[in-house]
Amino acid sequence: MKKWILPLILALSFLLRVVALDKYPVGFTPDEASFGYDAYSILKTGKDQWGNAFPLVLKSFGDYKAPIYAYLTIPSVFIFGLTKFAVRLPNALIGTLAVYVLYLLSNKLFSDKKYGILIAFLLTISPWHIMMSRGAFEANLITLFLPLGIYLFLVEKYYLSMTVFGVNMFTYHSAKLITPLIIILLLVFFKNNLSKKILKPLLVFGLFVILTIYTFNLGAGARVAERSITSGALEDGAKAKIVLIQNGMNPTLAKLLHNKYQVVISRFINNYLQYFSPSFLILDGPAETTYGMVKGFGVLSYIEIFGLFFLIINFKKFKDKKIIYFLILWLLISPLPASLSTGVGYAANRAISMIPVLQILAGLGIYKLIESNKNVKYLLGLVVLFGFIVFFQKYLIESPTKSADGMLSGNLEKAVEITNNSDKFDEIIVSKTLSEPHIYIAFAGKIDPKFYQEETKLWKFEEIGVNWVDQMPKYKLGKFVFK
């Protein structure tokens, strides 16, 4: 294998994720601004925007975010200042590193090094991964830390592996479920290669689990409960039961057919299946554009679709079924966090742990196809080129208008205009329709974190029974009044 191929792939990966980073995706979400301001606040004071010193969970707007992305953003904010580019840059770098780590993992899983190059290239051009790598979207960290933890486990660097897995638990909430399940799969599938050396490293991971449980007491548990499919299940089951009884059904039978358990199971199955549907994977893609995703475009590239198709029809030809079964189970458990959550469905962020394993499986299918017919690689090259053209036409031309609302395009620009003219007024009223407008004002005006932390002491939103800061009837940040 030529040594220049991997550096070329990594260079391409970096360029696809960093060029025009402040322009694409269009807009700048409150979550992105919040991660940036938390990084700025920790850099300046050692505390987050609520005055919590080096927190394990970020209170943010009341949604209690995982903290790792904010910590990774601190060096970028230190170098480039509090800007959109600085906040997004860490994710672009993480996305590039994820390509290299997947190359290492693929080489460990399969003896032929050509697999690693092919799979790294697939992740490089993955529309799903490119889009998730170009915003300050903390979910994307999973695509680095999860494969890295697996790779370190397979090369018997158990302490490092469990530490990486532990850190992964603090990258995004879905990782709290996926990570332990992946470790269980590793212990089951590769038990013959294990030694007693794994026991103490597992205790290290256990410490991270304890810290994770502790964060639930800090407020993260309320966020999980609010977004869970169990939320409102009792009421929905009761409503359906009442309708059946009113239509003449026996009350006992109606209770058996419609209750909170039936509602939860139904929600889970419907949510789970949609992540393997043609609509999500091939035709329409995610149901929301909040994460810079292109609506009306499947999350898989055309070449990935080819690869997965040929993997299925050539499944019997693979000799080492153990690795294939491990990968399939990795894929099958990946949508579990998304399936347990409410929302609009087809959430590209919650099912993001599907991305690395999809590339590996697609790469296996493509490699078998090329093995059977060497000339087909020219056709596959055309498929890659065509897919590239279609994706970037949609991402660069269509997406700025279609994704503008989901990415809250214009909100940061409005905040910049407001803060630039703030000296002209004694009091400035800002509409809460801007969605968490205080964070845009703090970000745009680079408000002193110490002052901001003092102001947040007066934002008693949880005490008045609301879940989010901007659900308060009125609150202030210096001369800025939000109502």
N, C-alpha and C positions, 0 to 999 in steps of 0.2 A: 504493500500500500504506500502510495506517495505521501511523504511527510507534510507536504504543503496543503493537503486537502482539509485536514481538521482546522488549522488556523484560518483558512479561507472561509470555512463554514461558520466559525466563531465570529469572524469579522462581519460576515453577512448578517448573522444573528444580531450583533450589536447595532449595526446600521439600521436594520429594520425596526429596532426598538427605540432608538435614541434620536434619529433624524426628525426634526420638526416636532419635538416632544411637547413643546409648549402650545402647539397648534392642534395636534391630533393626539387624543380625541378632543373634539370641540368641547368647550365649556370647562367647568371646574366644580366638582361636587362639594357639598359641605363636609363630607367625610374626608376628602382630600385636604381641604383647608384645615380641618381639625387635626389631622395627622401632622401637617406642617406646623401648625401653631403649637401643638404639644411638643414637637421636637425643638422648636424655638424656645419655648418656655423651660423645658428641661435643660437646654443648653445654657440659658441665662441664669436659671435659679435652682436647678436640680429638682424642680417640681413640675407637675403637669399643670394644665390650665385651671384645675380646681385646688391647687395647692398641695397635692399629694406627692411626697418625695419618692422618686424613682419607683413609680407604681407598677404593680403586676397586672393591673387592668386599668384602662383609661375610661373614666366616667363620661367624658365627651359630652354628648347631648342628653345623656340618660340611657344610651344604648350600650355602654360598657364594652368598648372595643378591646381586642387583644393588643398588647403594647409593642410587640417586636418591630413593627414597621416604623413606629415613631422613633425608636432608638436607632434604627438603621439610617434614618433620615437626618440625624443630628450632624454627622460630618458634612453632608451635602449642604445643609443650611448654613453651617459654619463657613464653608468655602464660597458658596454662591449667594448667600443671603436668603431671606424668606421670599422665595419666588415660586411660581408654578413649576418651572423647570427643575429647581432644586428638590422639590417635593416628589416629583415623578422620577427623577434620575435613579434613585436606589432600585426601583422596581425594574427599570430597563436593564440595569446591571445584574440584578437577580435573575431576570429572564435569560440573559446571556450565559450566566454561570450554570443555569439549569440545563442548558444544551450540553455543556461539557460534562456535567455530572451524569446525565442520561447516557452519554457516550461511554463513560467509565462503567456504569451499571450494565449496559448492554454487552460490553466486552467481557464482563465477569460472568454474565448469564450464559453467553454463547462463545464457543471456541473460535469461530471465524470472526476476525476483527472487522471484516467488511460490514457486519451487522451494525456495529457501533457507529460507523460513519453514516450509514444509511439512516439509522434511527435519529441520530443527531441532526441530520439534514431535515428530516420530517418535522422535528420539533421546531427547527429554525423557521420553517415556512408555514407552520400551523397557524391558521387565522385566529383560532381561539386563544392560543398562547401569545401571539403578537398583540392582540387587542387587550388582553389582561395584563400584559407587561408594560403597556404604555401609559397607564394612569397610576395614581397612588392607591392601588387596589391590593390590600393586604392579603387577600386570598391567594394571590399568585405566589407568595412565599412558599406555599406548600409544594409547588412544582420543583423547588430546589431542595428543601429540607427533607421531604419524604423519600425521594430517590436516593439522596445522600445517606440517610439513615440506613436504608436497605443495602446500599453498596458497602458501607462500613461494616455492617453486620456480616455480609458474605465474605469479606476479606478478614474477618475475625478481629476487627478493631472494636471490640464490644463496648468498652467504656465510651469511646468517641461516638459510636452508633447510638447508644442509649442517651447520651447527652444531646445529640442532634435531634433525636426523636422527642426528647423532653422539651427542647427549645421549640420544636414544631408545634407543640401543644399551645404555645403562646403566640402563634402567628395569626391564627384565624380560628373562630369557634368550631367549625366543622372538624378541624384537626384533633380536637379533644376526643372525638369518637373514632375517627379513622385510624389514628396513630396506634392505639392499643390493639385494634383489630389486625393491623398489618404486622405488629410484633407477634401476635398469636399465630398468624399464618407462617411467619418465618420460623417460629419454634416448631411448628407441626411439619412443614415441608422439608426443612433442612436439619431435622433433629439428629440424623445420622452423623452430621458433621460437627455437632456441638460437643463441647466439653464442659466440665464443671466450672470453667472460667466464666461462663455466662451468668452464673448466679449473682455474684456481687454487682456486675453492671446492671442487672435487672433491678437491684435495690436502688441504684442511682435513678433509674427511670421512675421507680416508685416514689422517690422524693419529689419529682416533678408532678406526679399524679396528686400527691398531697397538696402541693402548691396550687394546682389547678382547682381542687376541691375548695381550697381556702378562698380562691377568687370568686367562687359562687356566693360566699358569704359577704363579699365586698360589693355585690350587686349584679355580677354577671349571671347569676342564677335567675334573677328576675327577667333579664333579657331573653334567656333561653325559654323560660316559661311563657313569656308573651308571644314568642314566635313559634311555639310548639303546636303541632296538629291537635293536641289535646285541648287547646284553648277554644272555648265555646262548644266543645263536643257535646257536653251534657244538654245545653240549650237546643242545639240542632237536632239531637236525637229525640228530645221531648217534643219538638215541633212536628217532626215526621210522624211520631207515634200518635199524637193528637189527631192529625189528619186522617190516619188509618182508622182510628176509633170512630171518628165522626162519619166515616164512610161505611160503618157497620162491622168492622173487624173486631174480633174478640180481643179485649184489652191485654190478656196474657200473651196472646200470639203477637199482637202489635208491639209489646215490650220486647219480645224475643227478636223480632225483625229489625226494630229501630231503637237503639240505645246508644249511650256514649261510646261503648266498646266497638259497636258496629260502625259508628261514624269515624272513629280513629283508624280502624283497620281499612275502611274504604278510602279515606284520605291518603293513608300511607301507600296503598297499592296503586292508586291513581297517580300520585306524585312519583313513585318509583318508576313505573312503566314509561312515563313520559320522557325520561332521560335516555331511554333506548329507542325512542320513537323516530321514524324517518323525519317527522316534523322538526324535532330538535337537532338531530345530527346532520340532516342533509338539506331540508327544504327551507324552514323558516328561522331556525336558530332560537336564541333566547326570547322570552316574552317581554323583556325590559331592556332599555338601552342605558340604564344607570351606570353600567361599567364599560361604556364606550363600545359596546357590541353593535354590530351592524344587524339591523332588523331585516328579516326577509332573506337571510343568508345562513345556511347551516354552519355549525361549528366545525365540521370536518372539511378539509380540503379535498379536492377531487382525487388526488393521489392517495390520500388516506382511505377513501372509499374503495378505490381499486384494491389497495393492500388488504383491507379487512375482508373484502369479498373473496379474494384468492386465498386468504388464510383459512376461511371456512371450507372452501372446496378442496384444499390440500391438507386438511387437518391430519388425516391418517398418515401422511408422509413424514411427519415430525417424529423423530426417534425418542427424544427426551420429553415425554409427556408431563413429567413432574413439574418442570418449569412452566410449561404451557398452562397447566391447571392452576399453578400459583398465580400467574398473570391474569387468568380468567377470573379467579376469585377476587383478586385485587380490583379488577374492573367492576365486578358485581357489588362489592361493598362500597365503592366510591360514591354512589348517589344516596347512600343511607342518610347522611346529615340533611341533605336537601329534601329527602322524602319525609323527614320528621318535622319539617318546617312549613309554616304557612307562607303565603305570598302569591305572586302572580303566576308562579310555575316557570319551568324552563330556566332556572336561575344559573347562569354560567359561572358565578362565583362559588356557589355552595357545592357544586359537583366538580370542582376544579381538579380534584385528585384523579379524575378520569384521564386527564390530558397525557401525563407521561406514559401510562400503560397503553393507551390507544396508539401512541406512536410506536411503541415496541411491537405490539401485535400487528399493526399495519406494516411495519418494516419486515417482519417475518414473512407476511404474505407476499410482499413485493420481491423479496429475495428469492423465494421459491419460484415465483413467476419468471424472474430473470434466469434462474438456473435451468428452467425448462425450455427457455427460448432466449438466447442471447440478444437477438435482434429487437426484442420487445422493449429494450431499454430506450430506444429512440422514440417509440410511441409514448412511453412513460415520460420522457423529457418534454414532449409536446403537451401532455396532460398537465405537468407541473407549470409550464409556461402559460397555458390557457387559464389554469386556476389562479395564477399570480395576477394576470391581467384582470380577470373578473373580480377578484377580491379587492385589489387596489382601486379599481374603478368605483366600487361600492364604498370603500373606506374613505377615499380621498374626495370623492365627488358627491355621492349620495348621503353618506353618513353625517356630514356637517349639518344638514338640514333635518334628516330623520332622527338623529340622536340629540339634537339641540335641547329639546325639552327635558329628556331623561338626564342629560348631563348638566342641566341648569345653566345653559349657556347665557352669558350676559350678567349673571349675578355678581361675579367678581369684578367685572368692569364697572358695574354700577357702584359697588362698594369703593373702588378706587376713586371714582369721580366724587363720591360723597366725602370721603376722608380728605381728599385734596382740597376741598372747599370748606372744610369743617371750621376753620378759623373765622369764617365770616358770620357764624351763628352761635348763639348761646345755648340753644337746644335744637337737636335734630331728631325728628320723628321718622323712624324707619319701619316700613310695613313688614309684618311677619310673613306675608305671602312670599317673601324672598327665600323662605325655608332656612331656618337657623341663621338669621341675618347677622347675629352678633359675631359669629365666627368669621364671616366675610369681612366685617368691619375691623376685627382684631387683626386678621391676616393682612388686609390691604393697608391698614394704618400702622402696622407693626407696633401695636400698642404694647407698652411696657408690661411684661408678664406679671410683675409684682403688683401693679395696679389692677390688672385683670383678675388676679387671684383674690384680691380684696373684694372686688365687685361680686365675684361668684358666691361669696359667703351670704349674699342677700338673695340669691336665686333659690328659694326653698320650694322648687317645683314638686318634689316628691311629697312634701308635707301637705300640699293642697290636693294631692290625689291624681296628679297627671304624670305621664311617663316621659315627656320630653320637655326640654327647656322652653321651646317656642310655643308650648301649649299653655304657658302662663298667660293670664290676661295682659300683663304688662311687666316689663323688667327694663333695667337700665345698665348701660356701660358708659360711665362718665356722662358726657352731654348727649349721648345717643340713647333715645328712648324707643323701645321696640313694642309695638302694639298693633 
